[in-house]
Amino acid sequence: MDNALWLALLVTAAGTFLMRLFPLLWMKRHLERHDDKDALEAIPNWLGILAPLMVAAMLGVSLVPKTIDLSAWIATAIGVVATVLAWRKTQSLGLPVFAGVAIYGLASLALSL
């Protein structure tokens, strides 16, 4: 690998780490300041809304194919159906995501032949 790729990898790793570290440190300080209250009462209301909003944003972005053609839309639809069916069967998160990505990839490959 050349130096530019290593630099991009390090910057990505540092950014990912900091995106997790800063909220953790902020919440730790926030809970220490409100140590006289119950921990659940000290958690800000907007924090409970943030996670579902982020998941919805990722879902919205994932539902639009990179290339706008019929085969990409069909592969996306097949991947979504596989994800929903796997979720209905397992009621978990990991396996439906894996199934959806795998089936989407296979459908993309099959439709591009």
Biopython code that builds the backbone (N, CA, C, O; Angstrom):
import numpy as np
from Bio.PDB.StructureBuilder import StructureBuilder

atoms = [
    (1, "MET", "N", (0.840, -1.190, 0.000)),
    (1, "MET", "CA", (0.000, 0.000, 0.000)),
    (1, "MET", "C", (0.881, 1.247, 0.000)),
    (1, "MET", "O", (1.942, 1.286, 0.622)),
    (2, "ASP", "N", (0.410, 2.253, -0.710)),
    (2, "ASP", "CA", (1.181, 3.493, -0.705)),
    (2, "ASP", "C", (0.805, 4.342, 0.508)),
    (2, "ASP", "O", (-0.151, 4.038, 1.221)),
    (3, "ASN", "N", (1.565, 5.399, 0.727)),
    (3, "ASN", "CA", (1.378, 6.229, 1.925)),
    (3, "ASN", "C", (0.021, 6.927, 1.984)),
    (3, "ASN", "O", (-0.528, 7.118, 3.069)),
    (4, "ALA", "N", (-0.519, 7.305, 0.843)),
    (4, "ALA", "CA", (-1.822, 7.986, 0.830)),
    (4, "ALA", "C", (-2.916, 7.062, 1.351)),
    (4, "ALA", "O", (-3.813, 7.502, 2.069)),
    (5, "LEU", "N", (-2.845, 5.792, 0.994)),
    (5, "LEU", "CA", (-3.847, 4.842, 1.465)),
    (5, "LEU", "C", (-3.721, 4.615, 2.968)),
    (5, "LEU", "O", (-4.732, 4.535, 3.666)),
    (6, "TRP", "N", (-2.499, 4.510, 3.472)),
    (6, "TRP", "CA", (-2.292, 4.354, 4.916)),
    (6, "TRP", "C", (-2.791, 5.588, 5.662)),
    (6, "TRP", "O", (-3.407, 5.470, 6.721)),
    (7, "LEU", "N", (-2.525, 6.768, 5.112)),
    (7, "LEU", "CA", (-2.989, 8.003, 5.746)),
    (7, "LEU", "C", (-4.519, 8.048, 5.778)),
    (7, "LEU", "O", (-5.106, 8.430, 6.790)),
    (8, "ALA", "N", (-5.165, 7.660, 4.677)),
    (8, "ALA", "CA", (-6.625, 7.638, 4.634)),
    (8, "ALA", "C", (-7.169, 6.638, 5.647)),
    (8, "ALA", "O", (-8.181, 6.901, 6.298)),
    (9, "LEU", "N", (-6.513, 5.507, 5.780)),
    (9, "LEU", "CA", (-6.933, 4.490, 6.745)),
    (9, "LEU", "C", (-6.806, 5.002, 8.177)),
    (9, "LEU", "O", (-7.704, 4.791, 8.992)),
    (10, "LEU", "N", (-5.704, 5.670, 8.487)),
    (10, "LEU", "CA", (-5.499, 6.222, 9.832)),
    (10, "LEU", "C", (-6.495, 7.332, 10.147)),
    (10, "LEU", "O", (-7.017, 7.399, 11.260)),
    (11, "VAL", "N", (-6.759, 8.196, 9.184)),
    (11, "VAL", "CA", (-7.713, 9.289, 9.403)),
    (11, "VAL", "C", (-9.122, 8.717, 9.615)),
    (11, "VAL", "O", (-9.862, 9.195, 10.475)),
    (12, "THR", "N", (-9.489, 7.704, 8.838)),
    (12, "THR", "CA", (-10.792, 7.068, 9.005)),
    (12, "THR", "C", (-10.905, 6.402, 10.373)),
    (12, "THR", "O", (-11.930, 6.519, 11.045)),
    (13, "ALA", "N", (-9.848, 5.705, 10.779)),
    (13, "ALA", "CA", (-9.865, 5.043, 12.093)),
    (13, "ALA", "C", (-9.963, 6.065, 13.215)),
    (13, "ALA", "O", (-10.726, 5.877, 14.163)),
    (14, "ALA", "N", (-9.195, 7.145, 13.113)),
    (14, "ALA", "CA", (-9.239, 8.182, 14.148)),
    (14, "ALA", "C", (-10.612, 8.846, 14.195)),
    (14, "ALA", "O", (-11.139, 9.098, 15.279)),
    (15, "GLY", "N", (-11.189, 9.129, 13.044)),
    (15, "GLY", "CA", (-12.521, 9.739, 13.001)),
    (15, "GLY", "C", (-13.581, 8.834, 13.600)),
    (15, "GLY", "O", (-14.447, 9.297, 14.343)),
    (16, "THR", "N", (-13.521, 7.547, 13.282)),
    (16, "THR", "CA", (-14.474, 6.591, 13.846)),
    (16, "THR", "C", (-14.324, 6.505, 15.359)),
    (16, "THR", "O", (-15.316, 6.468, 16.087)),
    (17, "PHE", "N", (-13.081, 6.474, 15.827)),
    (17, "PHE", "CA", (-12.827, 6.416, 17.265)),
    (17, "PHE", "C", (-13.349, 7.667, 17.969)),
    (17, "PHE", "O", (-14.007, 7.571, 19.004)),
    (18, "LEU", "N", (-13.054, 8.839, 17.407)),
    (18, "LEU", "CA", (-13.472, 10.090, 18.048)),
    (18, "LEU", "C", (-14.987, 10.265, 18.037)),
    (18, "LEU", "O", (-15.545, 10.848, 18.967)),
    (19, "MET", "N", (-15.662, 9.766, 16.996)),
    (19, "MET", "CA", (-17.125, 9.860, 16.950)),
    (19, "MET", "C", (-17.767, 9.054, 18.070)),
    (19, "MET", "O", (-18.895, 9.339, 18.472)),
    (20, "ARG", "N", (-17.063, 8.060, 18.572)),
    (20, "ARG", "CA", (-17.576, 7.273, 19.689)),
    (20, "ARG", "C", (-17.072, 7.787, 21.033)),
    (20, "ARG", "O", (-17.766, 7.682, 22.043)),
    (21, "LEU", "N", (-15.867, 8.342, 21.041)),
    (21, "LEU", "CA", (-15.262, 8.789, 22.290)),
    (21, "LEU", "C", (-15.917, 10.061, 22.822)),
    (21, "LEU", "O", (-16.239, 10.135, 24.008)),
    (22, "PHE", "N", (-16.118, 11.055, 21.973)),
    (22, "PHE", "CA", (-16.643, 12.335, 22.453)),
    (22, "PHE", "C", (-18.028, 12.212, 23.098)),
    (22, "PHE", "O", (-18.228, 12.766, 24.179)),
    (23, "PRO", "N", (-18.990, 11.515, 22.488)),
    (23, "PRO", "CA", (-20.280, 11.364, 23.177)),
    (23, "PRO", "C", (-20.157, 10.599, 24.495)),
    (23, "PRO", "O", (-20.865, 10.899, 25.456)),
    (24, "LEU", "N", (-19.263, 9.615, 24.540)),
    (24, "LEU", "CA", (-19.060, 8.857, 25.772)),
    (24, "LEU", "C", (-18.525, 9.754, 26.880)),
    (24, "LEU", "O", (-19.016, 9.713, 28.008)),
    (25, "LEU", "N", (-17.514, 10.568, 26.559)),
    (25, "LEU", "CA", (-16.955, 11.480, 27.563)),
    (25, "LEU", "C", (-17.971, 12.539, 27.977)),
    (25, "LEU", "O", (-18.061, 12.889, 29.154)),
    (26, "TRP", "N", (-18.741, 13.052, 27.003)),
    (26, "TRP", "CA", (-19.751, 14.065, 27.327)),
    (26, "TRP", "C", (-20.797, 13.482, 28.270)),
    (26, "TRP", "O", (-21.166, 14.116, 29.259)),
    (27, "MET", "N", (-21.275, 12.272, 27.968)),
    (27, "MET", "CA", (-22.308, 11.663, 28.807)),
    (27, "MET", "C", (-21.763, 11.338, 30.190)),
    (27, "MET", "O", (-22.476, 11.475, 31.184)),
    (28, "LYS", "N", (-20.522, 10.916, 30.264)),
    (28, "LYS", "CA", (-19.920, 10.622, 31.570)),
    (28, "LYS", "C", (-19.874, 11.886, 32.425)),
    (28, "LYS", "O", (-20.235, 11.854, 33.602)),
    (29, "ARG", "N", (-19.431, 13.004, 31.836)),
    (29, "ARG", "CA", (-19.399, 14.282, 32.566)),
    (29, "ARG", "C", (-20.801, 14.726, 32.950)),
    (29, "ARG", "O", (-21.022, 15.222, 34.055)),
    (30, "HIS", "N", (-21.743, 14.547, 32.041)),
    (30, "HIS", "CA", (-23.128, 14.958, 32.301)),
    (30, "HIS", "C", (-23.709, 14.170, 33.476)),
    (30, "HIS", "O", (-24.373, 14.748, 34.337)),
    (31, "LEU", "N", (-23.470, 12.866, 33.519)),
    (31, "LEU", "CA", (-23.986, 12.046, 34.615)),
    (31, "LEU", "C", (-23.287, 12.363, 35.935)),
    (31, "LEU", "O", (-23.915, 12.300, 36.992)),
    (32, "GLU", "N", (-22.007, 12.700, 35.891)),
    (32, "GLU", "CA", (-21.292, 13.071, 37.120)),
    (32, "GLU", "C", (-21.832, 14.375, 37.696)),
    (32, "GLU", "O", (-21.899, 14.528, 38.915)),
    (33, "ARG", "N", (-22.220, 15.321, 36.833)),
    (33, "ARG", "CA", (-22.786, 16.590, 37.306)),
    (33, "ARG", "C", (-24.163, 16.395, 37.923)),
    (33, "ARG", "O", (-24.566, 17.161, 38.799)),
    (34, "HIS", "N", (-24.878, 15.387, 37.478)),
    (34, "HIS", "CA", (-26.230, 15.134, 37.969)),
    (34, "HIS", "C", (-26.274, 13.873, 38.819)),
    (34, "HIS", "O", (-27.223, 13.094, 38.730)),
    (35, "ASP", "N", (-25.258, 13.671, 39.639)),
    (35, "ASP", "CA", (-25.172, 12.425, 40.400)),
    (35, "ASP", "C", (-26.208, 12.331, 41.517)),
    (35, "ASP", "O", (-26.419, 11.253, 42.072)),
    (36, "ASP", "N", (-26.852, 13.436, 41.851)),
    (36, "ASP", "CA", (-27.870, 13.369, 42.891)),
    (36, "ASP", "C", (-29.193, 12.821, 42.357)),
    (36, "ASP", "O", (-30.043, 12.386, 43.135)),
    (37, "LYS", "N", (-29.373, 12.841, 41.028)),
    (37, "LYS", "CA", (-30.597, 12.325, 40.413)),
    (37, "LYS", "C", (-30.408, 10.863, 40.028)),
    (37, "LYS", "O", (-29.297, 10.333, 40.015)),
    (38, "ASP", "N", (-31.519, 10.246, 39.722)),
    (38, "ASP", "CA", (-31.482, 8.896, 39.169)),
    (38, "ASP", "C", (-30.821, 8.972, 37.787)),
    (38, "ASP", "O", (-31.037, 9.934, 37.051)),
    (39, "ALA", "N", (-30.025, 7.969, 37.437)),
    (39, "ALA", "CA", (-29.279, 7.988, 36.178)),
    (39, "ALA", "C", (-30.209, 8.108, 34.975)),
    (39, "ALA", "O", (-29.880, 8.810, 34.019)),
    (40, "LEU", "N", (-31.355, 7.445, 34.999)),
    (40, "LEU", "CA", (-32.283, 7.530, 33.869)),
    (40, "LEU", "C", (-32.898, 8.915, 33.741)),
    (40, "LEU", "O", (-33.149, 9.381, 32.630)),
    (41, "GLU", "N", (-33.143, 9.576, 34.866)),
    (41, "GLU", "CA", (-33.707, 10.921, 34.816)),
    (41, "GLU", "C", (-32.680, 11.940, 34.333)),
    (41, "GLU", "O", (-33.053, 12.978, 33.786)),
    (42, "ALA", "N", (-31.396, 11.660, 34.525)),
    (42, "ALA", "CA", (-30.351, 12.587, 34.131)),
    (42, "ALA", "C", (-30.038, 12.527, 32.641)),
    (42, "ALA", "O", (-29.390, 13.431, 32.113)),
    (43, "ILE", "N", (-30.487, 11.480, 31.957)),
    (43, "ILE", "CA", (-30.217, 11.349, 30.528)),
    (43, "ILE", "C", (-31.117, 12.327, 29.769)),
    (43, "ILE", "O", (-32.326, 12.348, 29.999)),
    (44, "PRO", "N", (-30.552, 13.132, 28.873)),
    (44, "PRO", "CA", (-31.364, 14.091, 28.115)),
    (44, "PRO", "C", (-32.397, 13.393, 27.235)),
    (44, "PRO", "O", (-32.152, 12.297, 26.731)),
    (45, "ASN", "N", (-33.550, 14.030, 27.054)),
    (45, "ASN", "CA", (-34.625, 13.449, 26.253)),
    (45, "ASN", "C", (-34.224, 13.265, 24.793)),
    (45, "ASN", "O", (-34.610, 12.282, 24.161)),
    (46, "TRP", "N", (-33.448, 14.210, 24.253)),
    (46, "TRP", "CA", (-33.088, 14.133, 22.844)),
    (46, "TRP", "C", (-32.202, 12.930, 22.538)),
    (46, "TRP", "O", (-32.130, 12.494, 21.390)),
    (47, "LEU", "N", (-31.534, 12.395, 23.543)),
    (47, "LEU", "CA", (-30.656, 11.250, 23.322)),
    (47, "LEU", "C", (-31.457, 10.000, 22.965)),
    (47, "LEU", "O", (-30.977, 9.159, 22.205)),
    (48, "GLY", "N", (-32.650, 9.867, 23.494)),
    (48, "GLY", "CA", (-33.496, 8.728, 23.168)),
    (48, "GLY", "C", (-34.055, 8.787, 21.762)),
    (48, "GLY", "O", (-34.444, 7.763, 21.203)),
    (49, "ILE", "N", (-34.097, 9.976, 21.188)),
    (49, "ILE", "CA", (-34.619, 10.162, 19.834)),
    (49, "ILE", "C", (-33.510, 10.022, 18.799)),
    (49, "ILE", "O", (-33.780, 9.692, 17.645)),
    (50, "LEU", "N", (-32.276, 10.267, 19.195)),
    (50, "LEU", "CA", (-31.156, 10.308, 18.264)),
    (50, "LEU", "C", (-30.903, 8.965, 17.582)),
    (50, "LEU", "O", (-30.711, 8.930, 16.367)),
    (51, "ALA", "N", (-30.897, 7.873, 18.320)),
    (51, "ALA", "CA", (-30.605, 6.568, 17.731)),
    (51, "ALA", "C", (-31.632, 6.168, 16.672)),
    (51, "ALA", "O", (-31.232, 5.771, 15.577)),
    (52, "PRO", "N", (-32.939, 6.253, 16.945)),
    (52, "PRO", "CA", (-33.897, 5.905, 15.880)),
    (52, "PRO", "C", (-33.771, 6.811, 14.652)),
    (52, "PRO", "O", (-33.961, 6.354, 13.525)),
    (53, "LEU", "N", (-33.452, 8.093, 14.867)),
    (53, "LEU", "CA", (-33.273, 8.990, 13.723)),
    (53, "LEU", "C", (-32.081, 8.582, 12.873)),
    (53, "LEU", "O", (-32.143, 8.638, 11.645)),
    (54, "MET", "N", (-30.996, 8.172, 13.519)),
    (54, "MET", "CA", (-29.808, 7.746, 12.778)),
    (54, "MET", "C", (-30.083, 6.460, 11.998)),
    (54, "MET", "O", (-29.643, 6.317, 10.858)),
    (55, "VAL", "N", (-30.807, 5.530, 12.611)),
    (55, "VAL", "CA", (-31.162, 4.290, 11.919)),
    (55, "VAL", "C", (-32.065, 4.597, 10.721)),
    (55, "VAL", "O", (-31.885, 4.020, 9.649)),
    (56, "ALA", "N", (-33.025, 5.495, 10.894)),
    (56, "ALA", "CA", (-33.912, 5.872, 9.791)),
    (56, "ALA", "C", (-33.132, 6.535, 8.662)),
    (56, "ALA", "O", (-33.410, 6.289, 7.488)),
    (57, "ALA", "N", (-32.161, 7.369, 9.006)),
    (57, "ALA", "CA", (-31.350, 8.020, 7.978)),
    (57, "ALA", "C", (-30.527, 6.994, 7.204)),
    (57, "ALA", "O", (-30.427, 7.070, 5.979)),
    (58, "MET", "N", (-29.941, 6.035, 7.918)),
    (58, "MET", "CA", (-29.167, 4.998, 7.230)),
    (58, "MET", "C", (-30.070, 4.127, 6.365)),
    (58, "MET", "O", (-29.669, 3.711, 5.277)),
    (59, "LEU", "N", (-31.277, 3.847, 6.833)),
    (59, "LEU", "CA", (-32.211, 3.060, 6.039)),
    (59, "LEU", "C", (-32.573, 3.808, 4.764)),
    (59, "LEU", "O", (-32.587, 3.228, 3.678)),
    (60, "GLY", "N", (-32.863, 5.087, 4.897)),
    (60, "GLY", "CA", (-33.221, 5.878, 3.718)),
    (60, "GLY", "C", (-32.115, 5.913, 2.682)),
    (60, "GLY", "O", (-32.377, 5.791, 1.485)),
    (61, "VAL", "N", (-30.897, 6.076, 3.129)),
    (61, "VAL", "CA", (-29.760, 6.108, 2.213)),
    (61, "VAL", "C", (-29.544, 4.732, 1.583)),
    (61, "VAL", "O", (-29.172, 4.639, 0.413)),
    (62, "SER", "N", (-29.771, 3.676, 2.342)),
    (62, "SER", "CA", (-29.548, 2.322, 1.847)),
    (62, "SER", "C", (-30.586, 1.891, 0.818)),
    (62, "SER", "O", (-30.316, 1.005, 0.007)),
    (63, "LEU", "N", (-31.746, 2.492, 0.836)),
    (63, "LEU", "CA", (-32.803, 2.080, -0.084)),
    (63, "LEU", "C", (-32.671, 2.677, -1.477)),
    (63, "LEU", "O", (-33.391, 2.273, -2.390)),
    (64, "VAL", "N", (-31.771, 3.622, -1.653)),
    (64, "VAL", "CA", (-31.575, 4.228, -2.966)),
    (64, "VAL", "C", (-30.301, 3.651, -3.572)),
    (64, "VAL", "O", (-29.216, 3.828, -3.018)),
    (65, "PRO", "N", (-30.425, 2.957, -4.716)),
    (65, "PRO", "CA", (-29.241, 2.346, -5.323)),
    (65, "PRO", "C", (-28.226, 3.380, -5.793)),
    (65, "PRO", "O", (-28.559, 4.536, -6.055)),
    (66, "LYS", "N", (-26.980, 2.928, -5.893)),
    (66, "LYS", "CA", (-25.900, 3.810, -6.340)),
    (66, "LYS", "C", (-26.103, 4.211, -7.797)),
    (66, "LYS", "O", (-25.945, 5.378, -8.156)),
    (67, "THR", "N", (-26.450, 3.247, -8.623)),
    (67, "THR", "CA", (-26.758, 3.542, -10.022)),
    (67, "THR", "C", (-28.262, 3.429, -10.204)),
    (67, "THR", "O", (-28.892, 2.484, -9.729)),
    (68, "ILE", "N", (-28.813, 4.384, -10.884)),
    (68, "ILE", "CA", (-30.265, 4.423, -11.049)),
    (68, "ILE", "C", (-30.638, 3.715, -12.352)),
    (68, "ILE", "O", (-30.822, 4.351, -13.390)),
    (69, "ASP", "N", (-30.745, 2.394, -12.277)),
    (69, "ASP", "CA", (-31.242, 1.614, -13.400)),
    (69, "ASP", "C", (-32.131, 0.498, -12.857)),
    (69, "ASP", "O", (-32.171, 0.254, -11.651)),
    (70, "LEU", "N", (-32.825, -0.160, -13.739)),
    (70, "LEU", "CA", (-33.823, -1.141, -13.323)),
    (70, "LEU", "C", (-33.206, -2.292, -12.540)),
    (70, "LEU", "O", (-33.780, -2.728, -11.542)),
    (71, "SER", "N", (-32.052, -2.794, -12.968)),
    (71, "SER", "CA", (-31.447, -3.934, -12.277)),
    (71, "SER", "C", (-31.033, -3.564, -10.849)),
    (71, "SER", "O", (-31.139, -4.393, -9.945)),
    (72, "ALA", "N", (-30.567, -2.342, -10.640)),
    (72, "ALA", "CA", (-30.195, -1.907, -9.287)),
    (72, "ALA", "C", (-31.420, -1.812, -8.388)),
    (72, "ALA", "O", (-31.367, -2.200, -7.221)),
    (73, "TRP", "N", (-32.522, -1.299, -8.927)),
    (73, "TRP", "CA", (-33.756, -1.211, -8.139)),
    (73, "TRP", "C", (-34.302, -2.598, -7.816)),
    (73, "TRP", "O", (-34.806, -2.822, -6.716)),
    (74, "ILE", "N", (-34.207, -3.535, -8.770)),
    (74, "ILE", "CA", (-34.686, -4.905, -8.522)),
    (74, "ILE", "C", (-33.824, -5.569, -7.452)),
    (74, "ILE", "O", (-34.354, -6.215, -6.547)),
    (75, "ALA", "N", (-32.484, -5.418, -7.545)),
    (75, "ALA", "CA", (-31.594, -6.011, -6.537)),
    (75, "ALA", "C", (-31.864, -5.412, -5.163)),
    (75, "ALA", "O", (-31.842, -6.126, -4.161)),
    (76, "THR", "N", (-32.117, -4.107, -5.109)),
    (76, "THR", "CA", (-32.433, -3.454, -3.836)),
    (76, "THR", "C", (-33.735, -3.999, -3.262)),
    (76, "THR", "O", (-33.818, -4.275, -2.066)),
    (77, "ALA", "N", (-34.738, -4.154, -4.096)),
    (77, "ALA", "CA", (-36.030, -4.686, -3.631)),
    (77, "ALA", "C", (-35.878, -6.116, -3.120)),
    (77, "ALA", "O", (-36.463, -6.475, -2.099)),
    (78, "ILE", "N", (-35.098, -6.928, -3.823)),
    (78, "ILE", "CA", (-34.869, -8.310, -3.387)),
    (78, "ILE", "C", (-34.128, -8.321, -2.050)),
    (78, "ILE", "O", (-34.452, -9.118, -1.170)),
    (79, "GLY", "N", (-33.137, -7.444, -1.893)),
    (79, "GLY", "CA", (-32.401, -7.351, -0.629)),
    (79, "GLY", "C", (-33.292, -6.919, 0.523)),
    (79, "GLY", "O", (-33.173, -7.441, 1.631)),
    (80, "VAL", "N", (-34.180, -5.974, 0.271)),
    (80, "VAL", "CA", (-35.113, -5.511, 1.312)),
    (80, "VAL", "C", (-36.062, -6.638, 1.723)),
    (80, "VAL", "O", (-36.308, -6.851, 2.910)),
    (81, "VAL", "N", (-36.584, -7.347, 0.743)),
    (81, "VAL", "CA", (-37.492, -8.464, 1.053)),
    (81, "VAL", "C", (-36.752, -9.527, 1.865)),
    (81, "VAL", "O", (-37.300, -10.055, 2.833)),
    (82, "ALA", "N", (-35.515, -9.845, 1.483)),
    (82, "ALA", "CA", (-34.729, -10.838, 2.236)),
    (82, "ALA", "C", (-34.482, -10.369, 3.669)),
    (82, "ALA", "O", (-34.546, -11.164, 4.606)),
    (83, "THR", "N", (-34.202, -9.085, 3.834)),
    (83, "THR", "CA", (-33.967, -8.540, 5.176)),
    (83, "THR", "C", (-35.220, -8.642, 6.033)),
    (83, "THR", "O", (-35.156, -9.066, 7.187)),
    (84, "VAL", "N", (-36.355, -8.254, 5.469)),
    (84, "VAL", "CA", (-37.614, -8.300, 6.224)),
    (84, "VAL", "C", (-37.987, -9.737, 6.581)),
    (84, "VAL", "O", (-38.413, -10.009, 7.703)),
    (85, "LEU", "N", (-37.828, -10.657, 5.627)),
    (85, "LEU", "CA", (-38.155, -12.060, 5.907)),
    (85, "LEU", "C", (-37.234, -12.638, 6.983)),
    (85, "LEU", "O", (-37.695, -13.354, 7.873)),
    (86, "ALA", "N", (-35.953, -12.337, 6.908)),
    (86, "ALA", "CA", (-35.018, -12.834, 7.925)),
    (86, "ALA", "C", (-35.335, -12.219, 9.287)),
    (86, "ALA", "O", (-35.230, -12.896, 10.310)),
    (87, "TRP", "N", (-35.719, -10.955, 9.307)),
    (87, "TRP", "CA", (-36.071, -10.325, 10.582)),
    (87, "TRP", "C", (-37.328, -10.957, 11.172)),
    (87, "TRP", "O", (-37.393, -11.207, 12.376)),
    (88, "ARG", "N", (-38.319, -11.214, 10.334)),
    (88, "ARG", "CA", (-39.559, -11.830, 10.838)),
    (88, "ARG", "C", (-39.296, -13.218, 11.409)),
    (88, "ARG", "O", (-39.961, -13.647, 12.352)),
    (89, "LYS", "N", (-38.323, -13.914, 10.834)),
    (89, "LYS", "CA", (-38.013, -15.266, 11.320)),
    (89, "LYS", "C", (-37.179, -15.239, 12.594)),
    (89, "LYS", "O", (-37.422, -16.029, 13.507)),
    (90, "THR", "N", (-36.179, -14.324, 12.671)),
    (90, "THR", "CA", (-35.232, -14.350, 13.790)),
    (90, "THR", "C", (-35.507, -13.305, 14.862)),
    (90, "THR", "O", (-35.121, -13.492, 16.016)),
    (91, "GLN", "N", (-36.175, -12.198, 14.496)),
    (91, "GLN", "CA", (-36.409, -11.081, 15.418)),
    (91, "GLN", "C", (-35.096, -10.567, 16.029)),
    (91, "GLN", "O", (-35.067, -10.138, 17.183)),
    (92, "SER", "N", (-34.029, -10.615, 15.254)),
    (92, "SER", "CA", (-32.739, -10.114, 15.706)),
    (92, "SER", "C", (-32.256, -9.060, 14.718)),
    (92, "SER", "O", (-32.973, -8.713, 13.780)),
    (93, "LEU", "N", (-31.058, -8.554, 14.920)),
    (93, "LEU", "CA", (-30.544, -7.520, 14.031)),
    (93, "LEU", "C", (-29.458, -8.036, 13.099)),
    (93, "LEU", "O", (-29.466, -7.713, 11.911)),
    (94, "GLY", "N", (-28.537, -8.821, 13.605)),
    (94, "GLY", "CA", (-27.371, -9.224, 12.828)),
    (94, "GLY", "C", (-27.679, -10.085, 11.625)),
    (94, "GLY", "O", (-27.233, -9.780, 10.519)),
    (95, "LEU", "N", (-28.432, -11.152, 11.815)),
    (95, "LEU", "CA", (-28.716, -12.074, 10.721)),
    (95, "LEU", "C", (-29.538, -11.429, 9.598)),
    (95, "LEU", "O", (-29.229, -11.667, 8.430)),
    (96, "PRO", "N", (-30.560, -10.633, 9.889)),
    (96, "PRO", "CA", (-31.279, -9.980, 8.788)),
    (96, "PRO", "C", (-30.391, -9.038, 7.968)),
    (96, "PRO", "O", (-30.512, -8.984, 6.745)),
    (97, "VAL", "N", (-29.516, -8.309, 8.625)),
    (97, "VAL", "CA", (-28.612, -7.417, 7.885)),
    (97, "VAL", "C", (-27.694, -8.241, 6.993)),
    (97, "VAL", "O", (-27.507, -7.922, 5.819)),
    (98, "PHE", "N", (-27.122, -9.306, 7.556)),
    (98, "PHE", "CA", (-26.248, -10.180, 6.767)),
    (98, "PHE", "C", (-27.010, -10.775, 5.583)),
    (98, "PHE", "O", (-26.514, -10.777, 4.456)),
    (99, "ALA", "N", (-28.210, -11.276, 5.843)),
    (99, "ALA", "CA", (-29.009, -11.889, 4.777)),
    (99, "ALA", "C", (-29.345, -10.872, 3.689)),
    (99, "ALA", "O", (-29.241, -11.176, 2.501)),
    (100, "GLY", "N", (-29.742, -9.679, 4.088)),
    (100, "GLY", "CA", (-30.086, -8.650, 3.111)),
    (100, "GLY", "C", (-28.906, -8.254, 2.244)),
    (100, "GLY", "O", (-29.042, -8.112, 1.028)),
    (101, "VAL", "N", (-27.750, -8.075, 2.865)),
    (101, "VAL", "CA", (-26.553, -7.696, 2.104)),
    (101, "VAL", "C", (-26.130, -8.828, 1.178)),
    (101, "VAL", "O", (-25.787, -8.590, 0.020)),
    (102, "ALA", "N", (-26.152, -10.056, 1.683)),
    (102, "ALA", "CA", (-25.743, -11.203, 0.872)),
    (102, "ALA", "C", (-26.683, -11.398, -0.323)),
    (102, "ALA", "O", (-26.228, -11.593, -1.450)),
    (103, "ILE", "N", (-27.978, -11.345, -0.072)),
    (103, "ILE", "CA", (-28.944, -11.539, -1.156)),
    (103, "ILE", "C", (-28.883, -10.378, -2.145)),
    (103, "ILE", "O", (-29.011, -10.585, -3.351)),
    (104, "TYR", "N", (-28.689, -9.161, -1.644)),
    (104, "TYR", "CA", (-28.530, -8.012, -2.543)),
    (104, "TYR", "C", (-27.313, -8.209, -3.445)),
    (104, "TYR", "O", (-27.384, -7.961, -4.649)),
    (105, "GLY", "N", (-26.202, -8.653, -2.867)),
    (105, "GLY", "CA", (-24.998, -8.887, -3.658)),
    (105, "GLY", "C", (-25.197, -9.966, -4.706)),
    (105, "GLY", "O", (-24.778, -9.809, -5.852)),
    (106, "LEU", "N", (-25.841, -11.073, -4.313)),
    (106, "LEU", "CA", (-26.107, -12.147, -5.267)),
    (106, "LEU", "C", (-27.062, -11.680, -6.371)),
    (106, "LEU", "O", (-26.868, -12.003, -7.543)),
    (107, "ALA", "N", (-28.084, -10.925, -5.995)),
    (107, "ALA", "CA", (-29.023, -10.417, -6.989)),
    (107, "ALA", "C", (-28.337, -9.448, -7.947)),
    (107, "ALA", "O", (-28.592, -9.481, -9.151)),
    (108, "SER", "N", (-27.479, -8.597, -7.425)),
    (108, "SER", "CA", (-26.735, -7.667, -8.273)),
    (108, "SER", "C", (-25.861, -8.412, -9.264)),
    (108, "SER", "O", (-25.805, -8.072, -10.446)),
    (109, "LEU", "N", (-25.177, -9.438, -8.762)),
    (109, "LEU", "CA", (-24.339, -10.254, -9.634)),
    (109, "LEU", "C", (-25.179, -10.952, -10.721)),
    (109, "LEU", "O", (-24.830, -10.933, -11.902)),
    (110, "ALA", "N", (-26.271, -11.556, -10.300)),
    (110, "ALA", "CA", (-27.131, -12.282, -11.258)),
    (110, "ALA", "C", (-27.716, -11.347, -12.299)),
    (110, "ALA", "O", (-27.792, -11.698, -13.477)),
    (111, "LEU", "N", (-28.125, -10.170, -11.882)),
    (111, "LEU", "CA", (-28.752, -9.232, -12.825)),
    (111, "LEU", "C", (-27.733, -8.562, -13.755)),
    (111, "LEU", "O", (-28.108, -8.066, -14.817)),
    (112, "SER", "N", (-26.461, -8.541, -13.374)),
    (112, "SER", "CA", (-25.462, -7.907, -14.227)),
    (112, "SER", "C", (-24.923, -8.866, -15.286)),
    (112, "SER", "O", (-24.211, -8.446, -16.198)),
    (113, "LEU", "N", (-25.260, -10.154, -15.170)),
    (113, "LEU", "CA", (-24.771, -11.145, -16.160)),
    (113, "LEU", "C", (-25.557, -11.098, -17.425)),
    (113, "LEU", "O", (-25.279, -11.859, -18.352)),
]
sb = StructureBuilder()
sb.init_structure("model")
sb.init_model(0)
sb.init_chain("A")
sb.init_seg("    ")
for serial, (resi, resn, name, xyz) in enumerate(atoms, 1):
    if name == "N":
        sb.init_residue(resn, " ", resi, " ")
    sb.init_atom(name, np.array(xyz, "f"), 0.0, 1.0, " ", f" {name:<3s}", serial, name[0])
structure = sb.get_structure()
